[in-house]
Amino acid sequence: MVARAPGAETAGMTRTLTRTPVAIVGGGPAGLMLSHLLALAGIESVVVEIRTRREIEETHRAGILEQDSVRLLVDSGASDRVLTEGDEHEGIDLAFGGARHRIDFRALVGASCHLYPQTEVFKDLADLQLREGRDVRFGVSDVSVVDVESARPGVLFTDADGAEHELRCDFLVGADGSRSTCRRAVPEPERRQYFREYPFAWFGILCEAPASAPELIYNHSETGFALISQRTPTLQRMYFQCPPDADADEWSDARIWEELQSRLGANGHTLHQGPITSRAVLPFRSFVQEPMRHGRMVLAGDAAHTVPPTGAKGLNLALADVRVLAEELERAVRADDPALLDDYSTRALGRVWKAQHFSYWMTTMLHSLPDATPFDVRRQEGELASLVASTAGSTYLAEGYTGWPTG
Ligand code: PHB
Protein backbone atom coordinates (compact mmCIF):
# COMPACT_ATOMS: atom_id res chain seq x y z
CA MET A 1 0.00 0.00 0.00
CA VAL A 2 1.24 3.46 -0.80
CA ALA A 3 0.21 5.74 2.03
CA ARG A 4 0.34 9.49 1.75
CA ALA A 5 0.89 11.19 5.06
CA PRO A 6 0.40 14.90 5.66
CA GLY A 7 3.42 17.06 5.01
CA ALA A 8 6.36 17.31 7.35
CA GLU A 9 7.86 20.71 8.04
CA THR A 10 11.50 20.94 6.88
CA ALA A 11 13.46 24.16 6.48
CA GLY A 12 10.29 26.10 6.00
CA MET A 13 9.10 23.89 3.15
CA THR A 14 6.31 21.34 3.30
CA ARG A 15 7.48 17.93 2.26
CA THR A 16 4.92 15.35 1.28
CA LEU A 17 5.75 11.98 2.78
CA THR A 18 4.96 8.85 0.79
CA ARG A 19 5.47 5.26 1.96
CA THR A 20 6.03 2.46 -0.51
CA PRO A 21 7.50 -1.05 -0.30
CA VAL A 22 9.90 -0.33 -3.18
CA ALA A 23 11.23 3.05 -4.29
CA ILE A 24 12.88 3.02 -7.71
CA VAL A 25 15.24 5.85 -8.64
CA GLY A 26 15.35 5.96 -12.44
CA GLY A 27 12.48 5.68 -14.91
CA GLY A 28 14.35 4.36 -17.93
CA PRO A 29 13.63 0.87 -19.26
CA ALA A 30 15.23 -0.86 -16.22
CA GLY A 31 13.24 1.08 -13.60
CA LEU A 32 9.95 0.90 -15.49
CA MET A 33 10.29 -2.79 -16.29
CA LEU A 34 11.10 -3.56 -12.67
CA SER A 35 8.07 -1.58 -11.49
CA HIS A 36 5.93 -3.52 -13.98
CA LEU A 37 7.25 -6.94 -12.93
CA LEU A 38 6.75 -6.06 -9.26
CA ALA A 39 3.18 -4.95 -9.98
CA LEU A 40 2.52 -8.32 -11.65
CA ALA A 41 3.69 -9.91 -8.38
CA GLY A 42 1.32 -7.66 -6.42
CA ILE A 43 4.03 -5.35 -5.06
CA GLU A 44 3.60 -1.60 -5.34
CA SER A 45 6.46 0.74 -6.16
CA VAL A 46 7.08 4.41 -6.86
CA VAL A 47 9.43 5.45 -9.66
CA VAL A 48 11.17 8.85 -9.75
CA GLU A 49 13.10 10.08 -12.77
CA ILE A 50 14.93 13.35 -13.32
CA ARG A 51 14.40 13.46 -17.08
CA THR A 52 11.04 14.23 -18.65
CA ARG A 53 9.36 11.55 -20.72
CA ARG A 54 10.12 13.55 -23.82
CA GLU A 55 13.83 13.87 -23.00
CA ILE A 56 14.14 10.10 -22.66
CA GLU A 57 12.22 9.52 -25.89
CA GLU A 58 14.54 11.84 -27.75
CA THR A 59 17.76 10.18 -26.59
CA HIS A 60 18.94 7.68 -29.20
CA ARG A 61 20.27 4.46 -27.77
CA ALA A 62 21.09 1.03 -29.16
CA GLY A 63 18.60 -1.02 -31.08
CA ILE A 64 19.20 -4.75 -30.65
CA LEU A 65 17.21 -6.96 -28.28
CA GLU A 66 18.43 -10.42 -27.35
CA GLN A 67 16.03 -13.31 -27.63
CA ASP A 68 15.22 -13.37 -23.88
CA SER A 69 14.70 -9.59 -23.78
CA VAL A 70 12.06 -9.96 -26.49
CA ARG A 71 10.48 -12.82 -24.56
CA LEU A 72 10.41 -10.77 -21.36
CA LEU A 73 8.70 -7.83 -23.09
CA VAL A 74 6.11 -10.06 -24.72
CA ASP A 75 5.46 -12.53 -21.87
CA SER A 76 5.10 -9.78 -19.26
CA GLY A 77 2.55 -7.99 -21.44
CA ALA A 78 4.82 -4.96 -21.80
CA SER A 79 5.08 -4.93 -25.59
CA ASP A 80 3.49 -6.64 -28.59
CA ARG A 81 4.96 -3.98 -30.83
CA VAL A 82 8.38 -5.59 -30.58
CA LEU A 83 6.94 -8.47 -32.63
CA THR A 84 4.84 -6.42 -35.04
CA GLU A 85 7.09 -3.40 -35.53
CA GLY A 86 10.48 -4.84 -34.58
CA ASP A 87 12.53 -6.63 -37.19
CA GLU A 88 13.78 -10.15 -36.51
CA HIS A 89 17.44 -10.63 -37.48
CA GLU A 90 18.87 -14.11 -37.79
CA GLY A 91 22.46 -13.07 -38.30
CA ILE A 92 24.98 -10.28 -38.79
CA ASP A 93 27.72 -9.62 -41.32
CA LEU A 94 31.34 -9.26 -40.25
CA ALA A 95 33.18 -7.32 -42.96
CA PHE A 96 36.99 -7.33 -43.08
CA GLY A 97 39.88 -8.20 -45.40
CA GLY A 98 37.93 -7.09 -48.49
CA ALA A 99 34.83 -9.27 -48.00
CA ARG A 100 31.69 -9.84 -45.88
CA HIS A 101 31.10 -12.97 -43.83
CA ARG A 102 27.68 -13.83 -42.47
CA ILE A 103 27.32 -15.19 -38.94
CA ASP A 104 24.13 -17.23 -39.11
CA PHE A 105 22.59 -17.20 -35.62
CA ARG A 106 19.70 -19.47 -36.54
CA ALA A 107 21.97 -22.15 -38.01
CA LEU A 108 24.59 -21.88 -35.27
CA VAL A 109 22.52 -21.57 -32.10
CA GLY A 110 18.88 -21.74 -33.20
CA ALA A 111 18.29 -18.18 -31.99
CA SER A 112 17.68 -14.68 -33.33
CA CYS A 113 17.49 -11.13 -32.05
CA HIS A 114 15.19 -8.22 -32.81
CA LEU A 115 16.01 -4.78 -34.06
CA TYR A 116 13.75 -2.65 -31.84
CA PRO A 117 15.24 0.60 -30.51
CA GLN A 118 15.53 1.26 -26.80
CA THR A 119 13.37 4.37 -27.18
CA GLU A 120 10.50 2.16 -28.37
CA VAL A 121 10.97 -0.17 -25.39
CA PHE A 122 10.80 2.90 -23.18
CA LYS A 123 7.61 4.19 -24.87
CA ASP A 124 5.91 0.80 -24.47
CA LEU A 125 6.79 0.66 -20.78
CA ALA A 126 5.90 4.30 -20.05
CA ASP A 127 2.52 3.92 -21.83
CA LEU A 128 1.83 0.74 -19.90
CA GLN A 129 2.63 2.32 -16.52
CA LEU A 130 0.36 5.24 -17.39
CA ARG A 131 -2.46 2.94 -18.54
CA GLU A 132 -2.21 0.87 -15.37
CA GLY A 133 -2.20 4.00 -13.21
CA ARG A 134 1.16 3.23 -11.60
CA ASP A 135 3.11 5.86 -9.69
CA VAL A 136 5.85 7.16 -11.99
CA ARG A 137 7.11 10.74 -11.57
CA PHE A 138 9.09 12.14 -14.47
CA GLY A 139 10.95 15.46 -14.50
CA VAL A 140 11.82 15.54 -10.78
CA SER A 141 14.92 17.35 -9.48
CA ASP A 142 17.27 17.49 -6.48
CA VAL A 143 17.14 13.74 -5.96
CA SER A 144 19.07 12.42 -2.98
CA VAL A 145 18.98 9.06 -1.27
CA VAL A 146 19.15 8.99 2.52
CA ASP A 147 19.47 6.46 5.34
CA VAL A 148 20.56 3.76 2.93
CA GLU A 149 21.92 1.70 5.80
CA SER A 150 18.78 1.96 7.89
CA ALA A 151 15.66 -0.23 7.89
CA ARG A 152 13.71 2.49 6.03
CA PRO A 153 15.80 4.18 3.38
CA GLY A 154 14.47 7.29 1.73
CA VAL A 155 14.51 9.37 -1.44
CA LEU A 156 14.15 13.14 -1.27
CA PHE A 157 13.16 15.00 -4.44
CA THR A 158 11.36 18.00 -5.84
CA ASP A 159 8.59 17.18 -8.29
CA ALA A 160 8.06 18.75 -11.71
CA ASP A 161 5.77 21.40 -10.12
CA GLY A 162 8.38 22.41 -7.53
CA ALA A 163 6.80 20.61 -4.55
CA GLU A 164 9.14 18.77 -2.17
CA HIS A 165 8.76 15.08 -1.41
CA GLU A 166 10.11 12.42 0.87
CA LEU A 167 9.68 8.82 -0.21
CA ARG A 168 10.24 6.16 2.47
CA CYS A 169 10.58 2.55 1.47
CA ASP A 170 11.50 -0.95 2.63
CA PHE A 171 13.77 -1.43 -0.38
CA LEU A 172 15.46 1.14 -2.59
CA VAL A 173 16.46 0.41 -6.19
CA GLY A 174 19.06 2.50 -7.99
CA ALA A 175 18.21 2.20 -11.69
CA ASP A 176 19.47 5.70 -12.31
CA GLY A 177 21.86 5.16 -15.15
CA SER A 178 25.56 5.59 -15.68
CA ARG A 179 25.74 8.80 -13.61
CA SER A 180 23.96 7.07 -10.73
CA THR A 181 23.35 8.95 -7.49
CA CYS A 182 22.46 5.68 -5.74
CA ARG A 183 25.75 4.03 -6.64
CA ARG A 184 27.62 6.83 -4.88
CA ALA A 185 25.53 6.31 -1.73
CA VAL A 186 27.39 3.05 -1.08
CA PRO A 187 30.27 3.91 1.29
CA GLU A 188 33.67 3.53 -0.37
CA PRO A 189 34.95 0.67 1.80
CA GLU A 190 31.81 -1.31 0.90
CA ARG A 191 32.16 -1.11 -2.88
CA ARG A 192 34.57 -2.28 -5.55
CA GLN A 193 34.70 -0.41 -8.85
CA TYR A 194 36.21 -1.76 -12.07
CA PHE A 195 36.92 0.57 -15.00
CA ARG A 196 38.28 0.47 -18.47
CA GLU A 197 38.60 3.44 -20.81
CA TYR A 198 39.06 3.00 -24.57
CA PRO A 199 41.12 5.30 -26.79
CA PHE A 200 38.21 5.91 -29.19
CA ALA A 201 34.48 6.70 -29.34
CA TRP A 202 31.64 6.23 -31.83
CA PHE A 203 30.30 8.92 -34.10
CA GLY A 204 26.62 8.01 -34.47
CA ILE A 205 24.21 9.32 -37.09
CA LEU A 206 20.61 8.86 -38.10
CA CYS A 207 19.94 9.39 -41.78
CA GLU A 208 16.93 9.34 -44.07
CA ALA A 209 17.80 6.62 -46.57
CA PRO A 210 16.79 3.09 -47.45
CA ALA A 211 18.63 0.24 -45.68
CA SER A 212 22.03 -0.52 -47.14
CA ALA A 213 21.90 -4.23 -46.22
CA PRO A 214 19.25 -6.65 -44.90
CA GLU A 215 21.13 -7.16 -41.59
CA LEU A 216 23.70 -5.28 -39.52
CA ILE A 217 27.25 -4.94 -40.84
CA TYR A 218 30.13 -4.85 -38.34
CA ASN A 219 32.89 -3.46 -40.53
CA HIS A 220 36.59 -3.60 -39.70
CA SER A 221 38.98 -1.60 -41.87
CA GLU A 222 42.45 -0.15 -41.59
CA THR A 223 41.02 3.32 -40.97
CA GLY A 224 38.70 2.14 -38.22
CA PHE A 225 35.49 0.35 -37.34
CA ALA A 226 32.02 1.16 -38.70
CA LEU A 227 28.61 -0.31 -37.86
CA ILE A 228 25.69 -0.14 -40.26
CA SER A 229 22.43 -0.55 -38.38
CA GLN A 230 18.83 0.37 -39.12
CA ARG A 231 15.76 1.95 -37.60
CA THR A 232 12.90 1.84 -40.13
CA PRO A 233 12.72 1.19 -43.90
CA THR A 234 13.44 4.90 -44.43
CA LEU A 235 15.64 5.76 -41.43
CA GLN A 236 19.08 4.25 -40.82
CA ARG A 237 21.49 4.26 -37.89
CA MET A 238 25.22 4.22 -38.58
CA TYR A 239 28.32 4.60 -36.45
CA PHE A 240 32.01 4.97 -37.08
CA GLN A 241 34.98 4.89 -34.77
CA CYS A 242 36.35 8.37 -34.03
CA PRO A 243 38.73 9.99 -31.53
CA PRO A 244 37.18 10.29 -28.04
CA ASP A 245 37.39 14.10 -28.17
CA ALA A 246 35.72 14.44 -31.60
CA ASP A 247 33.17 17.26 -31.84
CA ALA A 248 30.10 16.06 -33.76
CA ASP A 249 29.24 19.58 -34.93
CA GLU A 250 32.62 20.04 -36.59
CA TRP A 251 31.97 17.30 -39.12
CA SER A 252 30.27 18.23 -42.40
CA ASP A 253 27.83 15.72 -43.89
CA ALA A 254 30.21 15.23 -46.81
CA ARG A 255 33.06 14.31 -44.48
CA ILE A 256 30.86 11.87 -42.55
CA TRP A 257 29.80 10.09 -45.74
CA GLU A 258 33.34 10.01 -47.06
CA GLU A 259 34.50 8.32 -43.86
CA LEU A 260 31.68 5.77 -43.85
CA GLN A 261 31.90 4.99 -47.57
CA SER A 262 35.65 4.53 -47.51
CA ARG A 263 35.50 2.15 -44.52
CA LEU A 264 32.73 0.05 -46.07
CA GLY A 265 34.29 0.38 -49.53
CA ALA A 266 37.42 -1.36 -48.24
CA ASN A 267 35.25 -4.47 -47.95
CA GLY A 268 33.43 -4.02 -51.25
CA HIS A 269 30.21 -2.40 -49.98
CA THR A 270 28.51 0.90 -50.88
CA LEU A 271 26.03 2.64 -48.59
CA HIS A 272 22.79 4.39 -49.55
CA GLN A 273 23.14 8.01 -48.49
CA GLY A 274 20.53 10.53 -47.38
CA PRO A 275 20.05 13.60 -45.19
CA ILE A 276 21.64 13.24 -41.74
CA THR A 277 18.98 14.10 -39.14
CA SER A 278 20.93 13.53 -35.93
CA ARG A 279 24.55 13.15 -34.88
CA ALA A 280 26.37 12.55 -31.60
CA VAL A 281 29.65 11.20 -30.23
CA LEU A 282 29.15 8.25 -27.88
CA PRO A 283 31.71 7.58 -25.15
CA PHE A 284 33.23 4.16 -24.70
CA ARG A 285 33.87 2.68 -21.32
CA SER A 286 33.53 -0.50 -19.33
CA PHE A 287 32.50 -0.20 -15.70
CA VAL A 288 31.20 -2.45 -12.92
CA GLN A 289 30.41 -1.71 -9.27
CA GLU A 290 30.24 -4.69 -6.93
CA PRO A 291 28.34 -5.86 -5.02
CA MET A 292 25.01 -4.82 -6.49
CA ARG A 293 23.39 -4.70 -3.03
CA HIS A 294 24.17 -2.54 -0.03
CA GLY A 295 21.79 -2.96 2.89
CA ARG A 296 18.30 -2.38 1.56
CA MET A 297 19.54 -0.73 -1.63
CA VAL A 298 20.21 -2.57 -4.88
CA LEU A 299 21.59 -1.32 -8.17
CA ALA A 300 20.32 -2.34 -11.60
CA GLY A 301 21.31 -1.63 -15.21
CA ASP A 302 23.77 1.14 -16.06
CA ALA A 303 23.85 2.29 -12.43
CA ALA A 304 25.85 -0.86 -11.67
CA HIS A 305 27.58 -1.48 -14.98
CA THR A 306 28.34 0.14 -18.30
CA VAL A 307 29.50 -1.67 -21.43
CA PRO A 308 30.90 -0.21 -24.63
CA PRO A 309 28.14 -0.21 -27.27
CA THR A 310 29.68 -2.85 -29.58
CA GLY A 311 27.25 -5.77 -29.42
CA ALA A 312 24.42 -3.69 -27.89
CA LYS A 313 24.48 -5.37 -24.50
CA GLY A 314 23.52 -2.36 -22.32
CA LEU A 315 19.72 -2.56 -22.41
CA ASN A 316 19.76 -6.35 -22.54
CA LEU A 317 21.84 -6.51 -19.37
CA ALA A 318 19.53 -4.04 -17.65
CA LEU A 319 16.47 -6.13 -18.54
CA ALA A 320 18.22 -9.31 -17.39
CA ASP A 321 19.06 -7.57 -14.07
CA VAL A 322 15.49 -6.55 -13.36
CA ARG A 323 14.11 -9.92 -14.32
CA VAL A 324 16.25 -11.53 -11.62
CA LEU A 325 15.73 -8.60 -9.25
CA ALA A 326 11.93 -8.80 -9.45
CA GLU A 327 12.09 -12.44 -8.31
CA GLU A 328 14.53 -11.76 -5.50
CA LEU A 329 12.79 -8.56 -4.37
CA GLU A 330 9.49 -10.37 -4.17
CA ARG A 331 11.01 -12.80 -1.66
CA ALA A 332 12.85 -10.04 0.22
CA VAL A 333 9.77 -7.79 0.46
CA ARG A 334 7.56 -10.63 1.71
CA ALA A 335 10.16 -11.70 4.30
CA ASP A 336 11.29 -8.10 4.97
CA ASP A 337 14.82 -9.50 4.78
CA PRO A 338 17.52 -7.64 2.80
CA ALA A 339 19.96 -10.57 3.08
CA LEU A 340 17.83 -12.39 0.51
CA LEU A 341 19.06 -9.85 -2.04
CA ASP A 342 22.61 -11.23 -1.93
CA ASP A 343 21.41 -13.83 -4.41
CA TYR A 344 20.46 -11.02 -6.75
CA SER A 345 23.96 -9.56 -6.74
CA THR A 346 25.57 -12.96 -7.30
CA ARG A 347 23.16 -14.02 -10.03
CA ALA A 348 23.25 -10.69 -11.87
CA LEU A 349 27.03 -10.32 -11.72
CA GLY A 350 27.56 -13.71 -13.38
CA ARG A 351 25.88 -12.41 -16.50
CA VAL A 352 27.34 -8.90 -16.17
CA TRP A 353 30.91 -10.19 -16.42
CA LYS A 354 30.08 -12.44 -19.37
CA ALA A 355 28.63 -9.41 -21.13
CA GLN A 356 31.60 -7.27 -20.08
CA HIS A 357 33.91 -9.77 -21.71
CA PHE A 358 31.74 -10.09 -24.82
CA SER A 359 31.53 -6.31 -25.35
CA TYR A 360 35.25 -5.86 -24.71
CA TRP A 361 36.08 -8.74 -27.08
CA MET A 362 33.83 -7.46 -29.91
CA THR A 363 35.27 -3.97 -29.39
CA THR A 364 38.94 -4.89 -29.40
CA MET A 365 38.54 -7.41 -32.24
CA LEU A 366 36.88 -4.90 -34.57
CA HIS A 367 38.33 -1.44 -33.80
CA SER A 368 41.66 0.03 -34.85
CA LEU A 369 43.79 0.68 -31.80
CA PRO A 370 45.70 3.98 -32.15
CA ASP A 371 48.99 2.52 -30.88
CA ALA A 372 48.74 -0.80 -32.74
CA THR A 373 51.98 -2.19 -34.17
CA PRO A 374 51.97 -3.89 -37.60
CA PHE A 375 52.03 -7.17 -35.65
CA ASP A 376 48.87 -6.16 -33.74
CA VAL A 377 47.08 -5.29 -36.99
CA ARG A 378 47.91 -8.59 -38.69
CA ARG A 379 47.08 -10.56 -35.53
CA GLN A 380 43.65 -8.89 -35.41
CA GLU A 381 43.00 -9.91 -39.03
CA GLY A 382 44.08 -13.43 -38.06
CA GLU A 383 41.56 -13.42 -35.22
CA LEU A 384 38.69 -12.35 -37.50
CA ALA A 385 39.68 -14.89 -40.17
CA SER A 386 39.84 -17.73 -37.65
CA LEU A 387 36.50 -16.70 -36.14
CA VAL A 388 34.55 -16.85 -39.41
CA ALA A 389 36.34 -20.05 -40.53
CA SER A 390 35.52 -21.86 -37.29
CA THR A 391 32.08 -23.16 -36.35
CA ALA A 392 33.15 -23.08 -32.71
CA GLY A 393 34.32 -19.45 -32.99
CA SER A 394 31.22 -18.29 -34.87
CA THR A 395 29.00 -20.16 -32.42
CA TYR A 396 30.58 -18.31 -29.51
CA LEU A 397 29.76 -15.00 -31.19
CA ALA A 398 26.20 -16.10 -32.05
CA GLU A 399 25.60 -17.29 -28.49
CA GLY A 400 26.83 -14.08 -26.90
CA TYR A 401 25.06 -11.83 -29.38
CA THR A 402 21.64 -13.48 -29.09
CA GLY A 403 22.16 -13.74 -25.32
CA TRP A 404 22.89 -16.41 -22.76
CA PRO A 405 19.75 -18.03 -21.40
CA THR A 406 18.46 -16.36 -18.23
CA GLY A 407 16.91 -19.67 -17.06
C1 PHB B 1 22.07 0.25 -32.91
O1 PHB B 1 21.27 -0.07 -33.80
O2 PHB B 1 22.02 1.33 -32.35
C2 PHB B 1 23.15 -0.71 -32.51
C3 PHB B 1 23.11 -2.00 -33.02
C4 PHB B 1 24.11 -2.90 -32.69
C5 PHB B 1 25.14 -2.51 -31.86
C6 PHB B 1 25.17 -1.22 -31.34
C7 PHB B 1 24.17 -0.33 -31.65
O3 PHB B 1 26.13 -3.38 -31.58
Residues whose N, C-alpha, C, O or C-beta is under 5 A from the ligand:
A	BS01	PHB	R61 A62 G63 I64 S229 Q230 R237 P309 T310 G311 A312
